[in-house]
């Protein structure tokens, strides 16, 4: 080590040694805030969650109207019900993309960054498998069972997203998964109510919490 490097090292060490406890605590607080900032300034949108919940409640209402409250193998309107929920999915996804783009601009971050890339990779398996199983169960007439499968695969996808997102995302995924597993029998009898309670209610609660903690 040269004399210059040794002198710089000693000066830095002297500066650290000369810190008062208050100064050291302030430095640690700044470091912690810098490390936590990416979590606090997430591009996840609380408004997107609320919109998804409202769309799901509207979808559940239309499903009830089309089927008379009964989803059974002989329900002739199931193609219309499928179109309703496909519309809910596209509208909710579009709102999420738009609001995520807006929050990215507000936070001066790239729109398609690591967070969005991880989200796309995380949700792809659950959505693809969910779509395949929906098609198979629909062909066999097991319409009421589709709802529990949607909850499981959606919960798994959201849980995966939550591994690199704020804790609220992971909790939402766990809520869907546990509700499907623990309430399977009830869901099979009351599928429309389950759609309203989970895809509607869970998203409304999630969106409100994210809005309060992280912004719209």
N, C-alpha and C positions, 0 to 999 in steps of 0.2 A: 504494500500500500504506500502511495506517495505521501509526502508531507502535507500536500494540499488536501488530498482525500482524507487523511487522518484528521486534519484540522476541521474539515467540514463535518466529519462524523462526530468529533468531540463537541462541536458547537450545537449540532442537532440534539445530541445526548444531553448537553447542559440545558438546552431549552426545555426538554421534557422533564428533566430533574427539577428545574426551577418552577414548574407549574404548581400553583396552589390547588388544593382539592376542588375548589369551585371551578377553576379553569379546566381541570381534567374532566370534571363532570360535564361541563359545557361542550368540550370537544367530543366526548362520547355521545352526547345527545345529538350533536350535528351529524356524526357518523351514522347513528341509528336512523335518523330521519332520512338521510340520503339512501340508506338501504331499504327503507320501507316505502319510499316515495313511489316506486313502480306499482306497489300493491294498492296504495291509496288512490293513485291517479290512473285507475284502470279505465279502459275504454268501454267496459260493460255498461249498458244503459239501463237504469231503473225504469225509464219510460217504456223501453222495449218490452220488459217483462210485464208491465201493466197492460200494454196493448195486446200482448199475446194472451194474457188472461181474459181480457174482455172479448177477444175474438173467439177463444175457446168456449166461453159462456154463450156467445151467440151461436156457435156451432152446435152446442148441446141443445139449445132451444130449438133450432131448426131440425135437429135429429128427432127430438121429441115430437115435433109437429108432423114430421114425415111418417114416423112409425107408430104414432099413438102411444108412445112411451114403452113399446115392447120391441126389442131386437131379438128376433128368433129366426130359426132357419127358413121359415116360410115368408119372412118379410119381403114384399116385392120391391120395396123402395131402396134396397141396399146400394144400388148403383148411384142413386141420388145422394145417399148418406156419404158414400165414399167421395163423391165430388165435393160435398160440403167440407169435409175434413181436409181434402187436398187443397181447397181454397184457403182454409184456415192456415194450413202449413205455409203456403206461398205468401199470403199476406203478412203473417207473423215474421217470416224470414226476411221479406222485403223491408218491413219496418225496422227489424233489428239491424240490417245492413245499413240502412239510411241513418239511423240514430248513432250507430257505431262510427260511421264516417263523420258525422257532426261532432261527436265527442273527440275524435282523433284530431280534428281541426282545432277544437277548443284547447286541447292539451298540447297542441303543436307537435303531434306525433304522426308518423306515417300511418296511413289508413291500413294498408296491407302489410303489417309487420309480423313479428314473431308470434304475437298473441293470436292474431287471426289465422295464421298458418297452423298453429297448434290446434286451434278450434276446429278447423276443417278436417284435419287428420284424425282428431279424436271422435268426432261425431259420425264420420263416414261408415265405419263398420256397423254401428248400432242402427243407423238409418237404412243401410242396404239390407241387413238381416231382417229388420222390422218390416220392410216393404215386401221381401220375399215371403216371410211367414204370413203376412196379411193376405197376400194373393193365395197362398195354399189353404189357409183357414177359410177364406171366402169361398173358394171353389167347393170346399167340403160342407159349407153351410154353418160353420162354427163362428157365427158373427159375434156373439157376446164375448167369446174368448179372446177376440182380437184386441179388445180394450186393455185387458191385463197385459198382453204381450206388448202393446204400444208403451205402456207405463214402464215395463221392465227394460226394454231396449232404449227408450228415451232416457230413463234414469241412468243406465250404464253410460250412455253417450255424454250426458251432462256431468256425471261423476268424473269421467276422463278429462273433460274440459276443465273441471274444477281443480285438477292437479297442478295447473299452471295459472290459476285465476284466484280471485278473492274467495274466502271461505264460504260466502253465500252461495256460490255456484255449486260447490261440492255438497252443501247441505240440501240444495234443491234436488240434485241427482239422487242422493240417499233417500230423500223423502218419497220420490217416485218409486224407487226400487222396493223399499220396505212396505209402502202402501200396497203395491201389487202382490208381494209375497205373502204378507200377513192378511190381506183382505181379499184373497183370490175368490173364495166362495161367494162373498157378498158382491164383488164386482161382476161375477158371472150372472148374478140375478138382477143387479141394478147397474148395468153398464153405462147408461146415459148419466145417471147421478154421479158415477165414478169419474166420467169425463169432465163433468162440471166441477167436481170437488178438487180434482188433481190438476188437469191442464188449465182449468179456470182459476180455482182458488189458490193452488200452490204458486202459480205464476204471479197472481196479484200480490200475495204476501212477499214473495221474492222481490218483485219489482219495487214495492214500497220500501223494503229494507235497503236495497241497493241505492235507491234514490236518496234516502236519508243519509246513508253512510258515505256514498261516493258521488252523488249527484245524478242529474237526469240523463 
